[in-house]
């Protein structure tokens, strides 16, 4: 998915220009991190040598095929220091994975994390991956999303998962064409595998009955699951009673996503009942595109004011409106709330709720990230929230205001914020009519010594070549600043 689309919808996955910065290089080993590159024969020979001395290797979108997998298998069998291997978005196929698994099965292979998302895999490769799971206790993460493994493939995979030798901690099966029947085996795995901490089965047609079975496994004392992703799994409010019970009884579950399921306000109410239980230690809750209205915001406001463990909340794409936002702000202003990140993109907000948001910013010292793009708050809204942002209590680091009906008129206020709040390190103003006049004001504030901004996003803003050049010169003059336009 492209960076621009990600910025527009505010999903959790980050575009490559934000995630490339890892550098674990040491005097003897260095990471190999290649993305979106065509592999010539000479280039591949060069990379093979580098892979043999790397601890982490990423070769995403590199047009790799089964022919490359024999070499990758050889690296796996000889490089004992290789711990992470990422091969997403390559046409490896089942035959490629079979070759690679021979290397994975080697006694000298110590790989811990393997990503094979969108690699054109089917159920035929699952017997090889299952064998790896049952023989390699070192493997703790397996990411297989966007592959047509099907019900039969996942069943075979679960056989390896159930083996006593398997110590897998994270399993990702998003978009893998699971069926409700697979939840029976996943339930058994949850009952027996206390090592399993993260399960992502989003974007599979599971339904309420399957989730009920899954929740039975989660209630087992042996289950220590911390993260569960059930986005777009065709569940309704009926599943929320079971999930609410799990939340109330299992303090180990700290991360839950049921985004893109039409659970509505009744489902939110059931989840909140579980969340308000003292046993619940929820930290991250994602409810994007769940049909939540102001009525659901009332329940969520109670959770915000009572659940100090909650640090992230996503409500993207729900028609909260200004009345719903007013209710959320009541919870956010409670001294007990410890929320750090709030996603309220495309929630039908206007200038009318900005006074309450400003009040939150002026009183809530824990909020670090506020994503409110896609709401028509306008220049007047920015002027109102400026007061809260300028308050000494405000410690906001990231502010997303893309597609908020802004013009050059608000850039004076934004410039004041940038030059006065060194804590603000990320600002998104994409798809707003700022034009040359507004961006020039921002450029002046970026030169101020108090401005510590690290990332400014200006996608889909028409600028003259003169201002384009000014932005490039400014970025070069401030090594810590990335301007995306």
C-alpha positions in Angstrom: 0.0 0.0 0.0 1.4 3.4 -1.0 2.5 6.0 1.6 -0.1 8.5 0.3 -3.0 6.1 0.8 -1.7 5.3 4.3 -1.5 8.9 5.2 -5.1 9.5 3.9 -6.7 6.7 5.9 -4.4 6.8 8.9 -3.8 3.1 9.2 -1.2 1.7 11.6 1.2 0.4 9.0 3.9 2.9 8.2 5.3 3.7 4.8 8.8 2.6 4.0 10.4 6.1 4.3 9.4 6.0 8.0 10.5 2.5 8.8 13.8 2.3 7.1 15.8 4.0 9.8 16.8 0.9 11.8 20.6 0.5 11.9 21.9 -2.3 14.0 25.3 -2.3 12.4 28.2 -3.4 14.5 31.9 -3.7 13.8 31.5 -7.2 12.4 27.8 -7.5 11.3 25.6 -5.1 9.5 21.9 -5.2 8.5 20.9 -5.7 4.9 17.8 -3.6 4.1 16.7 -3.5 0.5 13.3 -2.6 -0.8 11.7 -2.1 -4.2 14.8 -3.1 -6.2 15.1 -5.3 -9.3 17.6 -8.0 -8.9 20.2 -8.5 -11.6 22.5 -11.5 -11.5 25.5 -9.4 -10.5 23.5 -7.6 -7.8 22.2 -10.8 -6.4 25.7 -12.2 -6.2 26.8 -9.1 -4.3 23.8 -9.4 -1.8 24.4 -13.1 -1.2 27.8 -12.2 0.3 26.2 -9.5 2.5 23.5 -11.9 3.7 26.1 -14.3 5.0 27.3 -11.6 7.5 24.0 -10.0 8.4 21.9 -10.3 11.5 18.7 -9.0 10.0 17.9 -9.1 6.3 15.0 -7.4 4.5 14.4 -7.9 0.8 10.8 -6.7 0.3 9.5 -6.0 -3.2 12.7 -7.2 -4.9 11.1 -9.4 -7.6 12.6 -12.5 -6.0 11.3 -15.9 -7.1 11.8 -19.6 -6.3 15.1 -19.5 -8.1 16.5 -17.2 -5.4 15.3 -19.4 -2.6 18.0 -22.0 -2.9 20.6 -19.4 -2.2 18.5 -18.0 0.7 18.2 -21.5 2.1 22.0 -21.8 2.0 22.4 -18.6 3.8 20.0 -19.8 6.5 21.9 -23.0 7.0 25.3 -21.3 7.3 24.8 -17.9 8.9 24.2 -18.7 12.5 23.8 -15.0 13.4 20.8 -14.4 11.1 17.9 -13.7 13.3 15.3 -11.8 11.2 14.4 -12.4 7.5 11.8 -10.4 5.7 10.8 -11.3 2.1 7.4 -9.7 1.7 5.8 -9.1 -1.7 8.0 -11.5 -3.7 6.8 -14.3 -6.0 8.5 -17.1 -4.0 5.7 -19.6 -4.4 5.4 -23.0 -2.7 8.5 -24.4 -4.4 10.5 -21.5 -3.2 9.4 -21.9 0.4 10.2 -25.6 0.2 13.8 -24.8 -0.7 14.0 -22.2 2.0 12.7 -24.5 4.6 15.6 -26.9 4.0 17.8 -24.2 5.3 15.5 -23.4 8.2 15.6 -27.0 9.3 19.4 -27.0 9.5 20.8 -27.4 13.0 22.9 -24.3 12.6 19.9 -22.1 11.7 18.9 -19.8 14.6 16.3 -17.6 12.8 13.8 -16.0 15.2 11.5 -14.0 12.9 10.3 -14.7 9.4 8.1 -12.5 7.2 6.6 -14.1 4.0 3.6 -11.8 3.4 2.1 -11.8 -0.1 4.5 -14.3 -1.5 2.1 -16.3 -3.7 1.9 -19.2 -1.2 -0.9 -21.8 -1.0 -1.8 -24.7 1.3 1.0 -26.8 -0.5 3.8 -25.0 1.4 2.2 -25.4 4.9 3.6 -28.9 5.4 7.1 -27.5 5.1 6.4 -24.6 7.4 4.7 -26.9 9.9 7.8 -29.1 10.0 9.9 -26.0 10.8 7.5 -25.0 13.6 7.7 -28.5 15.1 11.5 -28.7 15.0 12.8 -25.1 15.5 12.1 -23.7 19.0 14.2 -20.7 18.0 11.5 -19.4 15.6 9.2 -17.0 17.6 7.5 -15.0 14.9 5.9 -16.1 11.6 4.1 -13.7 9.3 2.1 -15.3 6.5 -0.5 -12.6 5.7 -1.9 -12.1 2.1 -1.3 -15.7 1.1 -4.1 -18.1 0.0 -3.3 -20.8 2.5 -7.0 -21.7 2.9 -8.6 -23.8 5.6 -6.6 -26.9 4.8 -3.3 -25.1 4.8 -3.9 -23.5 8.2 -5.0 -26.8 9.6 -1.6 -28.3 8.7 0.2 -25.2 10.0 -1.6 -25.6 13.4 -0.3 -29.2 13.7 3.2 -27.8 13.8 2.1 -25.0 16.1 0.7 -27.6 18.6 4.0 -29.5 18.7 5.7 -29.3 22.2 8.9 -28.1 20.5 7.2 -25.1 19.0 7.8 -21.9 20.9 6.1 -19.5 18.5 5.1 -16.1 20.1 3.5 -14.3 17.2 1.4 -15.7 14.3 0.0 -13.5 11.6 -2.6 -15.0 9.2 -4.3 -11.9 7.9 -6.0 -12.4 4.4 -5.2 -16.1 4.4 -8.7 -17.4 3.6 -9.3 -19.0 7.0 -12.7 -20.6 7.6 -14.6 -20.8 10.9 -13.5 -24.4 11.3 -9.9 -23.2 11.7 -10.9 -21.6 15.0 -11.3 -25.0 16.6 -7.6 -25.7 16.1 -6.6 -22.2 17.0 -8.6 -22.6 20.2 -6.7 -25.8 21.0 -3.4 -23.9 20.4 -4.5 -21.1 22.7 -5.3 -23.7 25.4 -1.9 -25.4 25.2 0.6 -22.9 23.9 1.4 -20.4 26.7 4.3 -19.1 24.5 1.8 -17.6 22.0 1.5 -13.9 22.7 0.2 -12.4 19.5 -2.4 -13.6 17.0 -3.6 -11.7 13.9 -6.4 -13.4 11.9 -7.9 -10.2 10.5 -9.6 -10.1 7.1 -10.9 -13.7 7.2 -14.6 -14.6 7.1 -14.9 -16.0 10.5 -18.2 -14.8 12.0 -19.6 -14.7 15.6 -19.7 -18.5 16.1 -16.0 -18.9 15.3 -15.0 -16.0 17.6 -17.0 -17.6 20.4 -14.9 -20.7 20.0 -11.7 -18.7 20.0 -12.7 -16.9 23.2 -13.2 -20.3 24.9 -9.5 -21.0 24.2 -8.5 -17.6 25.5 -10.3 -18.2 28.8 -8.1 -21.2 29.5 -5.6 -20.6 32.3 -2.7 -21.7 30.0 -3.5 -18.9 27.5 -1.2 -15.9 27.8 -2.3 -14.1 24.7 -1.4 -10.4 24.8 -2.5 -9.2 21.3 -5.6 -10.2 19.2 -6.5 -8.7 15.8 -9.9 -9.5 14.4 -10.3 -6.7 11.9 -12.9 -7.3 9.2 -13.8 -10.8 10.4 -17.6 -10.5 9.8 -18.4 -10.3 13.5 -21.2 -8.3 15.1 -22.2 -7.1 18.6 -22.9 -10.8 19.4 -19.1 -11.4 19.6 -18.5 -8.5 21.9 -20.1 -10.2 24.9 -17.6 -13.0 24.6 -14.7 -10.6 24.0 -15.9 -8.5 26.9 -15.8 -11.5 29.2 -12.2 -12.3 28.0 -11.2 -8.7 28.7 -12.6 -8.9 32.2 -11.0 -12.2 33.0 -7.6 -12.1 31.2 -5.3 -9.3 32.3 -2.7 -10.7 29.9 -4.8 -9.3 26.9 -3.5 -5.8 26.5 -4.1 -5.2 22.8 -7.4 -5.7 20.9 -8.5 -4.7 17.4 -12.0 -5.3 16.1 -11.8 -2.6 13.4 -14.0 -2.8 10.3 -16.7 -4.9 12.0 -20.1 -3.5 12.4 -20.4 -4.0 16.1 -22.1 -0.6 16.6 -22.9 1.0 19.9 -24.3 -2.2 21.4 -21.0 -4.0 20.8 -19.0 -1.1 22.2 -21.2 -1.2 25.3 -20.4 -4.9 25.8 -16.7 -4.4 25.3 -16.7 -1.5 27.8 -18.3 -3.6 30.4 -15.3 -5.9 30.2 -12.8 -3.0 30.0 -14.2 -1.4 33.2 -13.5 -4.6 35.1 -10.5 -4.1 37.4 -8.9 -7.2 36.0 -8.7 -5.7 32.5 -5.3 -4.2 31.7 -6.0 -3.1 28.2 -3.4 -0.8 26.6 -4.4 -0.6 22.9 -8.0 -0.6 21.6 -8.8 -0.2 17.9 -12.4 0.3 16.9 -12.0 1.9 13.5 -15.1 1.8 11.1 -17.2 -0.1 13.7 -20.4 2.0 13.3 -19.8 3.9 16.6 -22.0 7.0 17.2 -22.2 9.5 20.1 -24.0 6.9 22.2 -20.9 4.7 22.0 -18.7 7.6 22.9 -20.5 7.9 26.3 -19.3 4.4 27.2 -15.8 5.0 25.9 -15.6 8.2 27.9 -16.2 6.2 31.0 -13.4 3.8 30.0 -11.0 6.8 29.4 -11.6 8.2 32.8 -11.4 4.9 34.6 -8.8 2.8 32.8 -5.3 4.1 33.4 -3.7 1.3 31.5 -5.3 2.5 28.2 -2.7 4.4 26.1 -3.9 4.0 22.5 -7.4 4.4 21.1 -8.4 4.4 17.4 -11.9 5.5 16.3 -11.1 6.2 12.6 -14.0 6.3 10.3 -16.8 6.4 12.9 -19.5 9.1 12.7 -18.9 10.5 16.1 -19.7 14.0 15.2 -19.1 17.0 17.5 -21.5 15.6 20.2 -19.5 12.3 20.3 -16.2 14.2 20.5 -17.5 16.4 23.3 -18.3 13.2 25.3 -14.8 11.7 24.6 -13.2 15.0 25.8 -14.9 14.7 29.1 -13.1 11.4 29.7 -9.8 12.8 28.3 -9.8 15.7 30.7 -10.1 13.3 33.7 -6.9 13.3 35.7 -6.9 9.5 35.8 -6.7 9.1 32.0 -3.2 8.2 30.7 -4.1 8.0 26.9 -1.0 8.8 24.8 -2.4 8.3 21.2 -5.8 9.1 19.8 -6.9 8.4 16.2 -10.1 10.3 15.3 -9.7 10.6 11.5 -12.8 11.0 9.3 -15.1 11.1 12.3 -17.4 14.0 11.1 -15.9 16.6 13.3 -16.2 20.4 12.7 -15.0 23.6 14.3 -17.7 23.2 16.9 -15.8 20.6 18.9 -12.4 22.3 18.7 -12.9 24.2 22.0 -13.2 20.9 23.8 -10.2 19.5 22.0 -8.2 22.6 22.9 -9.2 22.2 26.6 -8.0 18.6 26.5 -4.6 19.7 25.0 -4.3 22.3 27.7 -4.9 19.9 30.6 -3.9 16.4 29.5 -0.2 16.0 29.9 0.1 12.4 28.7 -1.4 12.8 25.2 1.5 12.5 22.6 -0.2 11.7 19.3 -3.4 13.2 17.9 -4.5 12.1 14.4 -7.6 14.1 13.4 -7.2 14.4 9.6 -10.2 14.2 7.3 -12.4 16.4 9.5 -13.7 19.8 8.4 -12.3 21.8 11.3 -11.1 24.6 9.1 -8.8 27.5 9.9 -11.1 28.6 12.7 -10.6 25.2 14.3 -6.8 25.4 14.1 -6.9 28.9 15.7 -9.0 27.4 18.6 -6.8 24.4 19.3 -3.7 26.6 19.1 -4.5 27.9 22.6 -4.4 24.4 24.0 -1.3 23.4 22.0 0.5 26.5 23.4 -0.3 25.6 27.0 2.7 24.5 29.0 0.8 21.3 30.0 0.6 20.2 26.4 3.3 17.7 25.4 2.0 16.7 22.0 4.6 15.2 19.7 2.6 14.3 16.6 -0.3 16.2 15.1 -2.1 15.1 11.9 -4.3 17.6 10.2 -4.4 16.3 6.6 -7.5 17.1 4.6 -9.0 19.4 7.3 -10.2 22.2 5.0 -7.2 24.4 5.9 -5.9 27.4 4.0 -2.9 29.8 4.2 -4.9 31.8 6.8 -4.1 29.2 9.6 -0.4 29.0 8.8 0.4 31.9 11.0 -1.0 30.0 14.0 0.8 26.8 13.0 4.0 28.7 12.6 3.7 30.1 16.1 3.2 26.6 17.4 6.2 25.2 15.6 8.5 27.9 16.8 7.2 27.7 20.4 6.7 24.0 21.1 10.0 22.0 20.8 8.1 18.8 21.9 6.2 18.8 18.5 8.2 16.6 16.2 5.7 15.5 13.5 3.1 17.6 11.6 0.9 16.4 8.7 -0.9 19.0 6.7 -1.5 17.0 3.5 -4.3 17.8 1.1 -5.0 21.3 2.3 -5.0 24.5 0.3 -2.1 26.1 2.0 -0.5 27.3 -1.2 2.8 29.2 -1.4 1.8 31.9 1.0 1.0 29.4 3.8 4.0 27.2 3.3 6.4 30.1 3.3 5.1 31.0 6.8 5.8 27.5 7.9 9.3 27.6 6.4 10.2 30.7 8.5 9.1 28.9 11.7 11.1 25.8 10.8 14.3 28.0 10.8 13.6 29.0 14.4 16.0 27.5 16.9 13.1 26.4 19.2 11.6 24.3 16.3 12.5 20.7 16.7 10.2 19.3 14.0 11.5 16.0 12.5 8.8 15.4 9.9 6.6 17.7 7.9 4.1 16.1 5.5 2.8 18.3 2.7 1.3 15.8 0.2 -1.2 17.0 -2.4 -0.5 20.7 -1.9 0.1 22.7 -5.1 3.3 24.7 -4.7 5.4 26.7 -7.1 8.9 25.6 -8.2 10.3 28.4 -6.1 8.7 27.1 -2.9 9.7 23.5 -3.8 13.3 24.6 -4.0 13.0 26.5 -0.7 11.7 23.3 1.0 14.6 21.3 -0.4 17.2 23.9 0.7 15.6 24.0 4.2 15.6 20.2 4.5 19.3 20.1 3.6 20.1 22.8 6.1 18.4 20.9 8.9 19.7 17.3 8.9 17.1 16.1 11.5 14.2 17.3 9.4 12.3 15.3 6.7 9.9 17.2 4.5 7.6 15.0 2.4 5.9 16.7 -0.5 
